[in-house]
């Protein structure tokens, strides 16, 4: 039996993944007898010098595949992005299709495309990426590629993507309103329903979901930035005397405690559980 797990949003550079984090992840995969690990984007901000050495080490212990996220695209030209984006892997009994996806402003229709582009170029990470087409054009190309892969995939296929495929996952909070246009596209869900896709894994939002919509089971368990981890929230709740500032100031509260001995002991004890909670698992056997 093939034991596949999908993870996303490790952000190993921002999260200071060192030997302890790497060895903890390897230990977890061995304990769970995982034979195939797929990383669904945002591994780091430096594909060549940070991500690839990390992947080479991991691949010594587990069959490893990955797709790009927007952070992984930093410094890549369009030819390189397209060469890596959109692959199909044959697994026991089904296929794994993986790609980044993209966004077409479909999750926020209150502004014109020009207004969205102005906002993106002012504050959004992707302003640093060198992509020659417009965002709606990139999304159309991604959808066309995905449909071609679905037509030849062994069914039922699993789709691993980075961007958000359905409006219902977009946070209903004023803070996120300016970001919603850059999170994904509702057109991915429409294609999944049309092609009767039953399993989709995504990331990007750093929020966790497990929901069936229109016959499609969507799962997201991104690891996210360390300040957002559940174990950090748990520690802060147990040690309120060590932090200052309101609960929504996650970065400041994490900086308050990250170097304290109490936190270091807690971190060493609970990191494996945090990583385990970020795994989406499929047990695959020949049908």
C-alpha positions, -999 to 999 in steps of 0.1 A, spaced: 0 0 0 12 35 -9 9 60 20 7 95 5 7 126 26 3 162 13 16 192 32 17 229 22 32 262 33 62 250 52 80 284 47 112 268 59 132 300 57 108 322 76 102 294 101 139 288 107 139 251 98 171 237 111 184 203 120 159 198 148 129 206 126 142 185 97 149 155 119 116 158 136 98 157 102 118 127 91 110 109 123 73 116 119 72 103 84 90 71 94 67 66 124 37 69 101 53 47 74 48 74 48 61 63 13 53 95 -7 54 131 5 40 159 -17 45 195 -8 18 218 -23 37 251 -25 53 278 -5 83 257 7 105 288 9 112 322 -8 143 307 -26 138 277 -47 174 272 -58 194 279 -26 170 270 2 143 247 -11 163 224 -33 189 214 -7 161 208 17 143 186 -8 174 167 -17 178 157 20 142 148 24 143 126 -8 168 104 9 141 92 32 108 94 13 96 96 -23 92 134 -27 72 156 -51 61 192 -50 44 220 -68 51 257 -67 34 283 -46 37 320 -52 66 323 -27 85 295 -46 82 315 -78 104 344 -65 133 349 -88 120 325 -115 113 335 -150 80 324 -167 97 296 -187 110 280 -156 76 284 -138 57 268 -167 82 239 -170 75 229 -134 39 238 -131 12 212 -139 22 175 -136 5 142 -134 17 113 -113 3 78 -116 -3 62 -82 -19 29 -72 -55 31 -82 -56 68 -91 -36 99 -103 -21 128 -84 -23 160 -104 -4 190 -90 -1 226 -100 0 260 -84 -31 276 -98 -35 314 -97 -60 342 -92 -82 363 -115 -98 387 -89 -130 365 -89 -132 365 -51 -135 403 -50 -156 418 -78 -161 452 -62 -131 468 -80 -119 469 -116 -89 448 -128 -69 480 -129 -77 488 -93 -68 453 -82 -35 455 -100 -27 489 -84 -33 473 -50 -12 443 -58 17 464 -70 15 485 -38 16 458 -11 12 422 -22 41 398 -23 35 388 -59 45 423 -71 80 408 -68 73 381 -93 82 384 -130 51 371 -149 45 387 -183 8 379 -186 -21 395 -167 -34 376 -137 -67 366 -155 -46 353 -184 -24 333 -161 -54 318 -144 -70 308 -178 -37 291 -188 -37 273 -155 -73 261 -159 -66 250 -195 -36 230 -183 -55 215 -154 -84 204 -177 -59 187 -201 -44 168 -172 -78 158 -159 -88 144 -193 -59 119 -192 -57 112 -155 -65 79 -139 -98 84 -120 -106 92 -93 -78 118 -94 -64 138 -64 -56 174 -72 -30 192 -51 -28 229 -58 -16 260 -39 -42 287 -45 -78 287 -31 -105 271 -53 -137 282 -37 -153 314 -24 -165 298 9 -129 295 22 -122 333 19 -122 348 54 -151 372 60 -131 398 79 -124 434 70 -87 429 72 -87 403 44 -109 424 20 -79 439 2 -62 405 -1 -92 384 -14 -86 392 -51 -52 375 -49 -61 343 -32 -75 322 -60 -104 318 -84 -139 303 -82 -133 289 -117 -113 261 -103 -143 247 -84 -164 250 -115 -139 229 -134 -137 203 -106 -175 199 -106 -176 196 -144 -149 170 -144 -162 152 -113 -131 156 -92 -137 143 -57 -105 152 -38 -87 185 -38 -59 197 -14 -49 234 -13 -30 258 9 -20 295 7 -45 309 32 -28 294 63 -63 284 75 -74 248 78 -105 233 62 -121 199 55 -154 204 36 -174 188 8 -188 213 -17 -207 201 -48 -193 166 -44 -157 178 -41 -139 172 -8 -116 201 -1 -88 198 25 -64 224 36 -39 219 65 -11 244 58 16 246 83 19 284 79 41 308 97 53 298 131 36 326 149 3 312 136 9 276 148 -16 260 172 12 251 196 22 288 198 -13 298 207 -15 270 233 18 281 249 7 318 250 -26 308 266 -8 288 293 18 316 299 0 349 297 25 365 321 52 362 295 35 383 267 23 418 262 -1 432 236 -35 420 224 -42 385 210 -43 396 174 -7 408 175 6 373 168 40 383 156 48 405 186 35 379 211 56 352 195 87 374 196 81 380 233 84 343 241 104 326 213 138 328 231 126 320 266 136 286 281 100 277 289 91 281 253 121 262 240 112 232 261 76 234 250 86 237 214 109 206 215 81 186 231 52 196 208 68 202 173 61 167 161 24 171 169 23 204 151 38 188 120 15 158 123 -15 180 124 -5 195 90 -5 161 72 -33 152 48 -31 114 43 -42 90 16 -38 53 18 -37 41 -18 -40 5 -30 -47 -9 -65 -84 -9 -73 
